[in-house]
Amino acid sequence: MGITYPLSKENVELRNQERTNLFSAVLENNIIKKKLYLNTFIALREKRAAKFNNYLLYENLIETIEGPALYVELKAYSEKTPIAYKPVLKKYGQHLMDKYESTSDIRKSCYSSGLFMCLLLDEFSPGWKESFWGKEETLYDIFKQLSDDFIKISNVEISPETEEVINFAIQNRKNTFKNFEQQKGIHLFIEGEITAKSFDPMNIVPFENRLLHKNFIKVRINNEDYLVQQPVIAYCKGGLQNIIKLHLILKNNPIENVDSLTIDGIGEIKGRYEKQENVLHLYVN
């Protein structure tokens, strides 16, 4: 879900409005205004849930694990630091309010939204921690029980800033691929029927029909499994596991055999190959 997360204008607009209301709810001292911010946050999220349900579950689950972890960190930090509590909240709130960062790194941005829900639960339901780990509900499921007023969110107007943050996030991804492709070395393209067997979902950058696996990927080629422990671009078609091309950058030239290439750290892969200067194309079945 994190890899295929949609950067649609409506989702990003609503999500950033959500985060602003959540931050304001924690900082607000007036109880009526605080409740209004809280209820608006829940209404905005429910509107998103109606359209992007599976992706909301992804966010809710990350918030449930990482939010309380960051909450413990904040509590420990605020105990030990000479800084007053409100500036500490604002320091941790920077990650909640930075629209560029939160749109570029959806997973990481859920840490701070989970944290601020924990802080509001402290205020409105002080005993929430006693039973939290014994429940199946997500943090948000528990949090939305705080709502005492149904607010309906009407049509969403997309702000110019939302357009900017989406363009920023897309450009960041584009630059990541460009930087990879401009690296020096032996550029090896493996083309054909390739299946992804395992990968690290937290360290993948998606862009158009490509995925940059930053750490590793295990693939099946010609009924053999190969572990590629280096950055590699996978060109996908019809799902994350269905790969039609891999792009690797090697330090050393592969050993050229009659019907295969032997690649340092990966092994021998059978197929027909073509070579042109520092670019190799290996065609597999």
Secondary structure, DSSP 8 states (H G I E B T S, - for coil): --TT----HHHHHHHHHHHHHHHHHHH--SHHHHHHHHHHHHHHHHHHHHHSHHHHHHHHHHHHHHHHHHHHHHHHHHHH-SS-HHHHHHHHHHHHH-HHHHHH-HHHHHHHHHHHHHHHHHHH-TTHHHHHTT-SS-HHHHHGGG--S----------HHHHHHHHHHHHHHHHHHHHHHT--SEEEEEEEEEEEEEE-GGGEEEETTEEEESS-EEEEETTEEEEE-S-EEEEESSSSSEEEEEEEEESS--EE-SSEEEETTTEEEESEEEEETTEEEEE--
